[in-house]
Amino acid sequence: MVFGFFRQKRNNQAIVERQYAILTSAARTPAFYLDMNAPDTVMGRFEMLTIMLILYFRRTARSDRSGQEIAQNIIDAFFEDVDHSIRELGVGDPGVPKRMKKLAGMYYGRLESYAAALDKGDRDALAAALARNIHPEVAPAPDMQSLAGWMFSAEEALGSVAEAEIETGTARIAVPTT
């Protein structure tokens, strides 16, 4: 019985790594940076990966238990990746927890505001939230309507992703082309 638990966890790890790589690749799609006003910076890439994770997390919330477990493991992998990136950027050990707490707050704040707009079907509210979060120091912020529209389309497409794709870590998010 105990050995079965460890085997399942090891299998889940491969699924998590595969799905996280797919989501990371989707976040790096050039059209987001060239056509949809996402800045091609460290924080811009953080924002795009956050969007991918939020859309994926919303889809897996409707999955049975295994899909939700995989989604949680992917969120954990995301924060491990962020921790590693912060250290690579030269932040010393004492500063990492403080930055991680801030980035976690950013992620969960975005989850809340984007989910509220998506749930209401409010493209303008989503575009405003995206502008506020992705371009916090730019006034006026670039138009985020195309990114908001893409998010609605991507979420709709994710709704038709089969459970088998969620369970095997092969779910893809439809990304725009340039």
N, C-alpha and C positions, 0 to 999 in steps of 0.2 A: 504494500500500500504506500509506504513512504517513498519507495523508489519510483513509483508511478507519478507521484507529485513532482519529483525532481525532473523526470523525463518530460512531463508536461511543461514545466517552467522553461526547460532548455528549448523545447519546440516553440513555445511562445516567443522566446528571445529571437529566433530566426524570423518569425513572423513580424515581430516589432521592428527589427532592423530593416527588413524588406519594405514594410509599409512606410517607415520613417524616411527611407531613401527616396521612395516615390513622392512623398509629400515635399521633401526638401527640393527635389528636382523640379517639381511643379512650381514651387516658390521662386525658382530661378529663371522662369520663363521670360525671355527678353521683352515680350509685348507689355508686361507689367511696367517695365522701366522705360521703354521707348514710347509706348502709346497711352498708358494709363496713369501717368504722373507719379509712379512710385519712385522714390529716389534710389539710385544704385549706390547705396552706402551700406555700412554695417547695420545701422538702425533701419534703413529701408528694407534690407533683407530680413531682419528680425520681424518687421511689420508684416511682410508678405508670408513668411513662414507661420506667423501667428494666425493670419487669416486662413491659411490652409488647415492648420490644426483646429481652428474653431469650426470650420465647415465640416471637417472630418468628425470632430467630436459631436457635433449636432446630429450627424448621420448615425453614428454608433450609439447615440442615446436611445435610438429606436431598435437597437439590436438586442438579441438575447445576451445573457450574462457573459459569454466568451468575447463577444464584440466589445462590450463595455470594459472588460478587463484589458483587452489589447489596447483600447484607446487610452486607458489610464497609464499603461506601460509606455505608450508613445509619448504622452505628456511628460512622464518621468524622464524618458530618453531626451526629450527636448531640453528640459532643465539641466540635465547632465551635460548636454552639448553646449548650452549657454555658459555653464560654469567653466567648461574647458576653454571656450572662446575668450571669456573674460580673463582667464589666467594667461592665455596666449597673447593677449593684448598688453600684458605687463602689470595687471593689477595684482598686488601682493596678497598673500593669504588673509591678513586682517581685513582687507577691503572687500573681499569676495562675498561674504554673507550679506553685507549691506547692499551691494549692487544686485545680488540675486533676489533679495527681498523686494527691491524696487522693480526689477524686471518681472517678477511673479505678479506683483500688484498691477503692473501694466497689462500683462496677459489677461488676468482675470477681469480687470476693468473693461478691456476691449471685448472680452467674451460677453460681458453683461450688456454693453451698449450696442454691439453688433447684433446680438441675439434679440434684443428688444426691437430694433428696427426690422430685422428679418421676420420676426414673428408678426409684426403689424403690417408687413408688406410695404413699408415706408422707405422707398428708394431715396428720397430727399434727406430723411433723417440719417440713413446709412451713409450717404455721401458726406453729410456734415460731420458725422462721427469719424469717418475715414480722414477727412481733411484736418480735423482737430488733432487726431492721433498721429497721422503720418507726416504732417507738416505743422508741428506745433509752433514753430517760430517764424512762419512765413505768413505775411499779411499783404494782400489777400492770398489765401491758400489756393493752390491750383485746383481746378475742377476735378472732382472725384466721381462724377456721375457714371463714367464708363466702368470704373472699377466696381462701383456699387451695383450697376447693372449686371456685370459679370458675376458678382457674388450671388445674386438672386438666381441667375441661370445655372451656375455651378451647383448651388444647393439643390435646385430642382433635379438636375442630372444625377446628383449623388443619391437622391431618393430612389432611383431605379437601380442602384448598384445592388447586386445579389448578395445575400448573406454569406455565400461561399467565398466571395471576394474579400469581404471583411474578415472572415475567419482565417483566410490564408494569407492575408497581408498583401493582396494584389489589387486593392481598390484604387482606381485612378480618378483624379479630378480633371474634368475637361478644362483645358487651359486655352487662352486665346492665342491666335497666331498673328504675326506681324504682316 
